[in-house]
Amino acid sequence: EKGGYPHFMLKEIFEQPECITNCMRGRVNVNGDNVVLSAVIDYKQYLLNAKRFIIVACGTSWHAALIGKQMIEGFCRIPVEVEYASEFRYRNPVITKDDVVIAISQSGETADTLAAVKLARQHGAFIYGICNAIGSSIPRVTDTGSYIHVGPEIGVASTKAFTGQVTVLTMLALALAKEKETMSYECYRKIVKELHEIPGKMREVLKLNSWIADLSRTFTYARNFLYLGRGYSYPVALEGALKLKEISYIHAEGYPAAEMKHGPIALIDSDMPVVVIATHNGMYEKVLSNIQEVKARKGKVIALVTKGDDTISRIADEVIELPDTIECLEPLLATIPLQMLAYHIAVCKGKNVDQPRNLAKSVTVE
Ligand code: F6R
């Protein structure tokens, strides 16, 4: 049932191009120039009149939410708050009828996310679910939603669900921006077209697997890892760090790259691998200078760069090249090598990748 792969996690990493195609099926049209989400058609008034969106989630789903926030704010000019469901539900938060609450959950069973939804409902908010498990508890208590349609995820570490969640959030932000007319048609077309090409580019990224497996052997010694990224890459850094800690039991932290000098830089020495997402976008120069700062302290840099970057390849210890895409879609590509890095380091260390200690696939108790 693992389809020839040694672990479900690797199988699910490799399924991502197909999963994202399934997620977009019937939503992004075949020409790649329009996005239709039935929930946006059916509940247009609620979504367009919302004064604020609040996204509630846990773990990896919370990282997807951070990416969704940037897109919904950027494309649609709607204020978005991202909350850990466990904090939100106990904080007596301000929730009104003018809020749309988006609950993101792969399993649809996470106790804290379900409780956050019920709380928001009591306060009259409109509830939108982004889930994977069809007919699970969260979709049953929402007003509407969009399934991510990536198929069952068996590995405890979430992989294809994350890229599915980010894809749905991208389609949601695009569909709303079109209705609200907050984005030029040209820009809309360009992003939809690029989104349509993501599965093909994911296939390119998957070709890095055997090389990342080799590279991973070099890093099993590490006791700590730092992951840095800015903008859309900051949640990717958080997600890369979470993957590494949960399956390889190496301590890892994700940080917005510019925060490094406000504390974490003190940790850097020759035993400290630093993974930097340094793709060619608006933050490139600034992230480049962070890499120089790490190198000046003898840290080991593993850089994710856009194919053809010859500046960072001269400075970094290891370089992982990604196909070019537009900034907001970079997480869909950049997350994959970080999933593979965590996977291979854990395998090299002989850990149980599909069932890490102390973790369950769905957290149905708080
Ligand atoms: C990490 C992971 C967890 C889940 C979290 C939320 O790899 O799998 O952090 O993302 O427990 O689960 P769902 O999305 O099912 O609500």
Residues whose N, C-alpha, C, O or C-beta is under 5 A from the ligand:
A	BS01	F6R	C58 G59 T60 S61 I104 S105 Q106 S107 G108 T110 V156 A157 S158 K361 V363
